Amino acid sequence: MEIGKIPTEVLKEVIFSNIKHRRSEVLVRPNIGEDCAVVDFGDYVCVMSTDPITGAIKDIGSLAIHISCNDIASSGVEPLGIMLTIMAPPNTTKEDLSYVMAEANKAAASINVEIIGGHTEITDAVNRMIISATAIGRQAKNKLVLSEGAKIGDAVFMTKHVGLEGVAIIARDLEEKLKDKVSYDIIKSAQEFSKDISVVKEGILASSVGVHSMHDVTEGGIFGALWELAEASGLGIEVYEDNINIREETMQICKLFSINPMRLISSGVMVITISQDKKDLMVEAFNSKGMDITEIGKVIKEGRIVIKGDKLIDLEPPYVDELYKAFES
């Protein structure tokens, strides 16, 4: 199989089909496009999500915190605790572990989440450090937002700009390869994208306005996330590619590696659906906080298409993330 996320059809056939035992307390189970598990705790629910960091070398402590907490935020929930499992190769030093944990602690403090446990192990089963993080949050049951909540006619929005995480990883981990090909300013600016990886503030703000669904953009990029959002809701979607926000740094770096930025891992970006009568209220709320938000599509009854100029293109499921092209080259 190819490196990256397991294809949707394999996920359904091999993974989901083998999860058969059920408990009544579990309200949200594994599903395409659904970021979190939800467990009934009476008036409240416990919301959980887990993610590994495998595609980056630098900043993995920070990324581990933000990536899992972003999933919690996509349910409109403020994360309160996170558990970290670190698997490190035999050549790892105490200084390496100390750096990663200091980085993780700084990231956790920035979004007011506590590292509440985990596991750390040196093993020859990996050739570079791998971190898996599980984030936990609590939410009133009637305020929970799910990816499956999109409704026909909803306006579709994105926050920030596409390729955010992927371009930051490339600019940091492959800086030497970039030096002779793009300007110093472009590289340094792209590296700074990593400061915008969190979507916790966006998720909580959007939830307060009354959105129908949210989904954070990870592997597979914004096109993958939009397809997953539609799949989770069993609906169609039309996407206006010309409206999608993309930075000059992203265009230059993606061009070097023949990367499609619309299929590039983009943690830090949230896709949101909201009713037409509330969308202006949401835009006003985001603008008042100095947060970028852009309308990029509409939820429809059936069909998943991208509109680019006068062309209609099928919106396909997520496949191998474009980030791997940079490292393969």
Secondary structure as UniProt FT lines:
FT   HELIX           8..10
FT   HELIX           11..15
FT   HELIX           16..18
FT   TURN            24..25
FT   STRAND          26..28
FT   TURN            32..33
FT   STRAND          37..41
FT   TURN            42..43
FT   STRAND          44..53
FT   TURN            58..59
FT   HELIX           60..73
FT   TURN            74..76
FT   STRAND          79..88
FT   TURN            90..91
FT   HELIX           94..110
FT   TURN            111..112
FT   STRAND          114..122
FT   TURN            124..125
FT   STRAND          130..140
FT   HELIX           141..143
FT   HELIX           147..149
FT   TURN            152..153
FT   STRAND          155..159
FT   TURN            162..163
FT   HELIX           164..173
FT   HELIX           175..178
FT   TURN            179..181
FT   HELIX           184..191
FT   HELIX           192..196
FT   HELIX           200..209
FT   STRAND          213..216
FT   TURN            219..220
FT   HELIX           221..233
FT   STRAND          236..240
FT   HELIX           241..243
FT   HELIX           248..256
FT   TURN            257..258
FT   HELIX           261..263
FT   TURN            267..268
FT   STRAND          270..274
FT   TURN            276..278
FT   HELIX           279..288
FT   TURN            289..290
FT   STRAND          293..300
FT   STRAND          304..308
FT   TURN            309..310
FT   STRAND          311..314
FT   HELIX           323..328
//
